Amino acid sequence: MAARESPPGIQIKVNSKGGGGSGSGNTVHPVEEMDRPQGVSAPPPAVYGEIKHSKKWVTWLIPCFVVANIAMFVITMYVNNCPKNSVSCVARFLGRFSFQPFKENPLLGPSSVTLQKMGALDVSKVVDKHQGWRLITCNWLHGGVFHILANMLSLLVIGIRLEQEFGFIRVGLLYIISGFGGSLLSALFIQSNISVGASGALFGLLGSMLSELITNWTIYTNKIAAFFTLVVIIAINLAVGILPHVDNFAHIGGFISGFLLGFVFLIRPQFGWVEQRYALSGYSALSRRKFMTYQCILWIVSLVLVIVG
């Protein structure tokens, strides 16, 4: 067969559904064979079919999350009805959708009473009245126009990339569980004020990006630069949490949750295993492990910490 007469440098064609990315070509050349002891014959070269190594998922869940957050904000403003409940309002021409006075809410949003009514995190109600559902609902509420704009833009930038790479199930679980983790830490340390916002879930996605880079370290190029860039972005965002009226405990709780879950949900198989999987029947290939030992260790340790936490 012509395939058996191919030279050792046989090429593997990689089909990327999303097109060729920056810094990656469409042809991958196998690593040269290691020196083999004298008298040991080389195995026949493996012939590979088309490898779909870079499957891109269709993004729909993150846009739905954005729409849901915006819808909840509109409903909250409708319930707020500033002209009926306040003497002065900002943008009064909007009718019942007008905002509370700047002195009360500088973010252009509803009153704290309305946010409590809609499901904001209030520790006294969670503990004394057993309203544990507030640990979830607070992640879908926002304090004002500026608040929701900043969070939704960040969600689109971070979330769409992750959903394209890992699919809606894993990214959806990351978002929900990280938001819950942020609410838990916030409830432990901030017990006198209410808390709202998707920031905990967003920091969970940021944390998962960092752990994904670490656990899949061997398959990336330019990883050192990517690692330090990501660390700087995370540090800047955490530093913003020092400002007044910002719930940094929700940020930290969400980040820790997402960082640990990233090791569990976002682990990738080694490329050598993918080569082996797509080798055509009748040809042999070197046996490759699907995951590296350190990936398995990080997976187990992170899963245990998440459950215990």
Secondary structure as a PSIPRED ss2 file (coil, helix, strand):
# PSIPRED VFORMAT (PSIPRED V4.0)

   1 M C   1.000  0.000  0.000
   2 A H   0.000  1.000  0.000
   3 A H   0.000  1.000  0.000
   4 R H   0.000  1.000  0.000
   5 E H   0.000  1.000  0.000
   6 S C   1.000  0.000  0.000
   7 P C   1.000  0.000  0.000
   8 P C   1.000  0.000  0.000
   9 G C   1.000  0.000  0.000
  10 I C   1.000  0.000  0.000
  11 Q C   1.000  0.000  0.000
  12 I E   0.000  0.000  1.000
  13 K E   0.000  0.000  1.000
  14 V E   0.000  0.000  1.000
  15 N C   1.000  0.000  0.000
  16 S C   1.000  0.000  0.000
  17 K C   1.000  0.000  0.000
  18 G C   1.000  0.000  0.000
  19 G C   1.000  0.000  0.000
  20 G C   1.000  0.000  0.000
  21 G C   1.000  0.000  0.000
  22 S C   1.000  0.000  0.000
  23 G C   1.000  0.000  0.000
  24 S C   1.000  0.000  0.000
  25 G C   1.000  0.000  0.000
  26 N C   1.000  0.000  0.000
  27 T E   0.000  0.000  1.000
  28 V E   0.000  0.000  1.000
  29 H C   1.000  0.000  0.000
  30 P C   1.000  0.000  0.000
  31 V C   1.000  0.000  0.000
  32 E C   1.000  0.000  0.000
  33 E C   1.000  0.000  0.000
  34 M C   1.000  0.000  0.000
  35 D C   1.000  0.000  0.000
  36 R C   1.000  0.000  0.000
  37 P C   1.000  0.000  0.000
  38 Q C   1.000  0.000  0.000
  39 G C   1.000  0.000  0.000
  40 V C   1.000  0.000  0.000
  41 S C   1.000  0.000  0.000
  42 A C   1.000  0.000  0.000
  43 P C   1.000  0.000  0.000
  44 P C   1.000  0.000  0.000
  45 P C   1.000  0.000  0.000
  46 A C   1.000  0.000  0.000
  47 V C   1.000  0.000  0.000
  48 Y E   0.000  0.000  1.000
  49 G C   1.000  0.000  0.000
  50 E C   1.000  0.000  0.000
  51 I E   0.000  0.000  1.000
  52 K C   1.000  0.000  0.000
  53 H C   1.000  0.000  0.000
  54 S C   1.000  0.000  0.000
  55 K C   1.000  0.000  0.000
  56 K C   1.000  0.000  0.000
  57 W C   1.000  0.000  0.000
  58 V C   1.000  0.000  0.000
  59 T C   1.000  0.000  0.000
  60 W C   1.000  0.000  0.000
  61 L H   0.000  1.000  0.000
  62 I H   0.000  1.000  0.000
  63 P H   0.000  1.000  0.000
  64 C H   0.000  1.000  0.000
  65 F H   0.000  1.000  0.000
  66 V H   0.000  1.000  0.000
  67 V H   0.000  1.000  0.000
  68 A H   0.000  1.000  0.000
  69 N H   0.000  1.000  0.000
  70 I H   0.000  1.000  0.000
  71 A H   0.000  1.000  0.000
  72 M H   0.000  1.000  0.000
  73 F H   0.000  1.000  0.000
  74 V H   0.000  1.000  0.000
  75 I H   0.000  1.000  0.000
  76 T H   0.000  1.000  0.000
  77 M H   0.000  1.000  0.000
  78 Y H   0.000  1.000  0.000
  79 V H   0.000  1.000  0.000
  80 N H   0.000  1.000  0.000
  81 N C   1.000  0.000  0.000
  82 C H   0.000  1.000  0.000
  83 P H   0.000  1.000  0.000
  84 K H   0.000  1.000  0.000
  85 N H   0.000  1.000  0.000
  86 S C   1.000  0.000  0.000
  87 V C   1.000  0.000  0.000
  88 S C   1.000  0.000  0.000
  89 C C   1.000  0.000  0.000
  90 V E   0.000  0.000  1.000
  91 A C   1.000  0.000  0.000
  92 R H   0.000  1.000  0.000
  93 F H   0.000  1.000  0.000
  94 L H   0.000  1.000  0.000
  95 G H   0.000  1.000  0.000
  96 R H   0.000  1.000  0.000
  97 F H   0.000  1.000  0.000
  98 S C   1.000  0.000  0.000
  99 F E   0.000  0.000  1.000
 100 Q C   1.000  0.000  0.000
 101 P C   1.000  0.000  0.000
 102 F C   1.000  0.000  0.000
 103 K C   1.000  0.000  0.000
 104 E C   1.000  0.000  0.000
 105 N C   1.000  0.000  0.000
 106 P C   1.000  0.000  0.000
 107 L C   1.000  0.000  0.000
 108 L C   1.000  0.000  0.000
 109 G C   1.000  0.000  0.000
 110 P C   1.000  0.000  0.000
 111 S C   1.000  0.000  0.000
 112 S H   0.000  1.000  0.000
 113 V H   0.000  1.000  0.000
 114 T H   0.000  1.000  0.000
 115 L H   0.000  1.000  0.000
 116 Q H   0.000  1.000  0.000
 117 K H   0.000  1.000  0.000
 118 M H   0.000  1.000  0.000
 119 G C   1.000  0.000  0.000
 120 A C   1.000  0.000  0.000
 121 L E   0.000  0.000  1.000
 122 D C   1.000  0.000  0.000
 123 V H   0.000  1.000  0.000
 124 S H   0.000  1.000  0.000
 125 K H   0.000  1.000  0.000
 126 V H   0.000  1.000  0.000
 127 V H   0.000  1.000  0.000
 128 D H   0.000  1.000  0.000
 129 K C   1.000  0.000  0.000
 130 H C   1.000  0.000  0.000
 131 Q C   1.000  0.000  0.000
 132 G C   1.000  0.000  0.000
 133 W C   1.000  0.000  0.000
 134 R H   0.000  1.000  0.000
 135 L H   0.000  1.000  0.000
 136 I H   0.000  1.000  0.000
 137 T H   0.000  1.000  0.000
 138 C H   0.000  1.000  0.000
 139 N H   0.000  1.000  0.000
 140 W H   0.000  1.000  0.000
 141 L C   1.000  0.000  0.000
 142 H C   1.000  0.000  0.000
 143 G C   1.000  0.000  0.000
 144 G C   1.000  0.000  0.000
 145 V H   0.000  1.000  0.000
 146 F H   0.000  1.000  0.000
 147 H H   0.000  1.000  0.000
 148 I H   0.000  1.000  0.000
 149 L H   0.000  1.000  0.000
 150 A H   0.000  1.000  0.000
 151 N H   0.000  1.000  0.000
 152 M H   0.000  1.000  0.000
 153 L H   0.000  1.000  0.000
 154 S H   0.000  1.000  0.000
 155 L H   0.000  1.000  0.000
 156 L H   0.000  1.000  0.000
 157 V H   0.000  1.000  0.000
 158 I H   0.000  1.000  0.000
 159 G H   0.000  1.000  0.000
 160 I H   0.000  1.000  0.000
 161 R H   0.000  1.000  0.000
 162 L H   0.000  1.000  0.000
 163 E H   0.000  1.000  0.000
 164 Q H   0.000  1.000  0.000
 165 E H   0.000  1.000  0.000
 166 F H   0.000  1.000  0.000
 167 G C   1.000  0.000  0.000
 168 F H   0.000  1.000  0.000
 169 I H   0.000  1.000  0.000
 170 R H   0.000  1.000  0.000
 171 V H   0.000  1.000  0.000
 172 G H   0.000  1.000  0.000
 173 L H   0.000  1.000  0.000
 174 L H   0.000  1.000  0.000
 175 Y H   0.000  1.000  0.000
 176 I H   0.000  1.000  0.000
 177 I H   0.000  1.000  0.000
 178 S H   0.000  1.000  0.000
 179 G H   0.000  1.000  0.000
 180 F H   0.000  1.000  0.000
 181 G H   0.000  1.000  0.000
 182 G H   0.000  1.000  0.000
 183 S H   0.000  1.000  0.000
 184 L H   0.000  1.000  0.000
 185 L H   0.000  1.000  0.000
 186 S H   0.000  1.000  0.000
 187 A H   0.000  1.000  0.000
 188 L H   0.000  1.000  0.000
 189 F H   0.000  1.000  0.000
 190 I C   1.000  0.000  0.000
 191 Q C   1.000  0.000  0.000
 192 S C   1.000  0.000  0.000
 193 N C   1.000  0.000  0.000
 194 I C   1.000  0.000  0.000
 195 S E   0.000  0.000  1.000
 196 V C   1.000  0.000  0.000
 197 G C   1.000  0.000  0.000
 198 A C   1.000  0.000  0.000
 199 S H   0.000  1.000  0.000
 200 G H   0.000  1.000  0.000
 201 A H   0.000  1.000  0.000
 202 L H   0.000  1.000  0.000
 203 F H   0.000  1.000  0.000
 204 G H   0.000  1.000  0.000
 205 L H   0.000  1.000  0.000
 206 L H   0.000  1.000  0.000
 207 G H   0.000  1.000  0.000
 208 S H   0.000  1.000  0.000
 209 M H   0.000  1.000  0.000
 210 L H   0.000  1.000  0.000
 211 S H   0.000  1.000  0.000
 212 E H   0.000  1.000  0.000
 213 L H   0.000  1.000  0.000
 214 I H   0.000  1.000  0.000
 215 T H   0.000  1.000  0.000
 216 N C   1.000  0.000  0.000
 217 W H   0.000  1.000  0.000
 218 T H   0.000  1.000  0.000
 219 I H   0.000  1.000  0.000
 220 Y C   1.000  0.000  0.000
 221 T C   1.000  0.000  0.000
 222 N C   1.000  0.000  0.000
 223 K H   0.000  1.000  0.000
 224 I H   0.000  1.000  0.000
 225 A H   0.000  1.000  0.000
 226 A H   0.000  1.000  0.000
 227 F H   0.000  1.000  0.000
 228 F H   0.000  1.000  0.000
 229 T H   0.000  1.000  0.000
 230 L H   0.000  1.000  0.000
 231 V H   0.000  1.000  0.000
 232 V H   0.000  1.000  0.000
 233 I H   0.000  1.000  0.000
 234 I H   0.000  1.000  0.000
 235 A H   0.000  1.000  0.000
 236 I H   0.000  1.000  0.000
 237 N H   0.000  1.000  0.000
 238 L H   0.000  1.000  0.000
 239 A H   0.000  1.000  0.000
 240 V H   0.000  1.000  0.000
 241 G C   1.000  0.000  0.000
 242 I C   1.000  0.000  0.000
 243 L C   1.000  0.000  0.000
 244 P C   1.000  0.000  0.000
 245 H C   1.000  0.000  0.000
 246 V C   1.000  0.000  0.000
 247 D C   1.000  0.000  0.000
 248 N H   0.000  1.000  0.000
 249 F H   0.000  1.000  0.000
 250 A H   0.000  1.000  0.000
 251 H H   0.000  1.000  0.000
 252 I H   0.000  1.000  0.000
 253 G H   0.000  1.000  0.000
 254 G H   0.000  1.000  0.000
 255 F H   0.000  1.000  0.000
 256 I H   0.000  1.000  0.000
 257 S H   0.000  1.000  0.000
 258 G H   0.000  1.000  0.000
 259 F H   0.000  1.000  0.000
 260 L H   0.000  1.000  0.000
 261 L H   0.000  1.000  0.000
 262 G H   0.000  1.000  0.000
 263 F H   0.000  1.000  0.000
 264 V H   0.000  1.000  0.000
 265 F H   0.000  1.000  0.000
 266 L C   1.000  0.000  0.000
 267 I C   1.000  0.000  0.000
 268 R C   1.000  0.000  0.000
 269 P C   1.000  0.000  0.000
 270 Q C   1.000  0.000  0.000
 271 F H   0.000  1.000  0.000
 272 G H   0.000  1.000  0.000
 273 W H   0.000  1.000  0.000
 274 V H   0.000  1.000  0.000
 275 E H   0.000  1.000  0.000
 276 Q H   0.000  1.000  0.000
 277 R H   0.000  1.000  0.000
 278 Y C   1.000  0.000  0.000
 279 A E   0.000  0.000  1.000
 280 L C   1.000  0.000  0.000
 281 S C   1.000  0.000  0.000
 282 G C   1.000  0.000  0.000
 283 Y C   1.000  0.000  0.000
 284 S C   1.000  0.000  0.000
 285 A C   1.000  0.000  0.000
 286 L C   1.000  0.000  0.000
 287 S C   1.000  0.000  0.000
 288 R C   1.000  0.000  0.000
 289 R C   1.000  0.000  0.000
 290 K C   1.000  0.000  0.000
 291 F C   1.000  0.000  0.000
 292 M C   1.000  0.000  0.000
 293 T H   0.000  1.000  0.000
 294 Y H   0.000  1.000  0.000
 295 Q H   0.000  1.000  0.000
 296 C H   0.000  1.000  0.000
 297 I H   0.000  1.000  0.000
 298 L H   0.000  1.000  0.000
 299 W H   0.000  1.000  0.000
 300 I H   0.000  1.000  0.000
 301 V H   0.000  1.000  0.000
 302 S H   0.000  1.000  0.000
 303 L H   0.000  1.000  0.000
 304 V H   0.000  1.000  0.000
 305 L H   0.000  1.000  0.000
 306 V H   0.000  1.000  0.000
 307 I H   0.000  1.000  0.000
 308 V H   0.000  1.000  0.000
 309 G C   1.000  0.000  0.000
